[in-house]
Amino acid sequence: MSENIRKYGLLAIKALLTFAFLAAGFAKLSGAEMMVQIFEAVGVGQWFRYVTGLIEIAGAGLLWLRGRQVIGAGLLLCTMIGAVLAHLFVIGPSAAPALVLGVLAAVVAFAHRVQITAYPPVNCRAEPLFGAASIFTERQIHGSATRG
């Protein structure tokens, strides 16, 4: 696959996800009648509608923050897993839109998997937690070899 196709394809997917999740998140937070009815049918309470809306907006925003794209995509993916399950077992008609958005979020998460530092790929150096240089020395972290 051409590097340009991959780059601009990923950009298009992130733009689509951002548009969809900002619209859905703001609809949830503004109390759109359809969203209120959906969360009423699910039976978890309206507080969960607010939490879901905030997660969707935060996830959409994180898709554009360098080094945080995998977190945003992961939040959106988890939200869509919950939406698919809610459609399959509670709400009904079709889980297809949530499934498609979930797959797209998974594609973005996979594309930015290098940001997950638990298992860095070969030739990838994990940055220290507090920026390019750590303020702590090896001795401060692990203690002095000669205590006393």
C-alpha positions in Angstrom: 0.0 0.0 0.0 1.3 3.4 -0.9 2.4 5.6 2.0 0.2 8.5 0.7 -2.8 6.3 0.6 -2.2 5.0 4.1 -1.5 8.5 5.4 -4.6 10.2 3.8 -6.8 7.2 4.4 -6.1 7.3 8.1 -6.6 11.0 8.1 -10.1 10.5 6.4 -11.0 7.8 8.9 -10.0 10.1 11.8 -12.1 12.9 10.3 -15.1 10.7 9.9 -14.8 9.4 13.5 -14.4 12.9 14.8 -17.5 14.2 13.0 -19.6 11.2 14.1 -18.5 11.2 17.7 -18.7 14.9 18.2 -22.2 14.9 16.8 -23.3 12.0 18.9 -21.5 13.3 22.1 -23.1 16.7 21.8 -26.5 15.2 21.1 -26.1 13.2 24.3 -25.0 16.1 26.4 -27.7 18.4 25.0 -30.4 16.0 25.9 -31.7 15.1 22.4 -35.0 13.3 22.7 -33.7 10.2 20.8 -30.7 9.9 23.1 -32.8 10.3 26.2 -35.1 7.5 25.0 -32.2 5.2 24.1 -30.6 5.5 27.5 -34.0 5.1 29.2 -34.5 1.9 27.2 -31.1 0.6 28.2 -32.0 1.2 31.9 -28.7 2.5 33.2 -30.0 6.0 34.0 -29.5 9.4 32.4 -26.2 10.0 34.2 -24.6 7.3 31.9 -25.8 9.4 28.9 -23.7 12.3 30.1 -20.7 10.0 30.8 -20.9 8.5 27.3 -21.2 11.9 25.7 -18.1 13.1 27.5 -16.2 10.0 26.6 -17.2 10.4 22.9 -16.1 14.0 22.8 -12.9 13.4 24.6 -12.1 10.4 22.4 -12.7 12.4 19.3 -10.4 15.2 20.5 -7.6 12.7 21.5 -7.6 11.4 17.9 -5.8 14.6 16.9 -3.3 14.9 19.8 0.0 13.6 18.9 1.0 10.7 21.1 -2.6 10.2 22.4 -4.3 8.9 19.3 -4.3 5.3 20.5 -6.0 6.4 23.8 -8.7 8.2 21.9 -9.3 5.3 19.5 -9.4 2.9 22.4 -12.0 5.0 24.2 -14.1 5.2 21.1 -13.7 1.4 20.4 -14.8 0.5 24.0 -17.8 2.8 23.6 -18.8 1.1 20.4 -18.4 -2.3 21.9 -20.9 -1.2 24.6 -23.2 0.3 21.9 -23.1 -3.0 19.9 -24.0 -5.0 22.9 -26.8 -2.6 23.9 -28.2 -2.8 20.4 -28.0 -6.6 20.3 -29.4 -7.4 23.7 -31.6 -4.4 24.7 -32.4 -1.7 22.2 -32.9 -3.7 19.0 -33.0 -3.0 15.4 -29.5 -2.7 14.1 -26.0 -2.6 15.6 -24.4 -2.0 12.1 -23.6 1.7 12.6 -21.9 1.1 15.9 -20.1 -1.9 14.5 -18.8 0.1 11.6 -17.6 3.0 13.8 -16.0 0.4 16.2 -14.1 -1.2 13.3 -12.9 2.2 12.1 -11.8 3.1 15.7 -9.9 -0.2 15.8 -8.2 0.6 12.5 -7.0 3.9 14.0 -5.9 2.2 17.3 -3.9 -0.4 15.2 -2.3 2.3 13.1 -1.1 4.1 16.3 -0.2 0.9 18.2 3.4 2.1 18.5 2.1 4.6 21.2 1.5 1.7 23.5 4.8 1.5 25.4 4.3 -1.7 27.3 5.7 -3.7 24.4 7.6 -1.2 22.2 8.4 -2.6 18.7 12.0 -3.1 17.7 14.0 0.1 17.1 11.5 2.1 19.1 12.7 3.8 22.2 10.0 4.6 24.8 10.2 8.2 26.1 10.4 8.8 29.8 7.1 9.7 31.5 8.0 13.3 32.1 9.3 14.3 28.7 12.5 13.9 26.7 14.7 13.8 29.8 13.9 12.5 33.2 14.5 14.7 36.2 15.4 11.7 38.3 18.8 10.0 38.2 19.2 6.3 38.3 20.4 6.5 41.9 17.3 8.5 43.0 15.0 5.9 41.4 16.6 2.7 42.6 18.4 4.0 45.7 22.0 4.2 46.6 24.0 1.0 46.4 25.6 1.8 49.8 23.0 2.7 52.3 23.9 3.8 55.7 
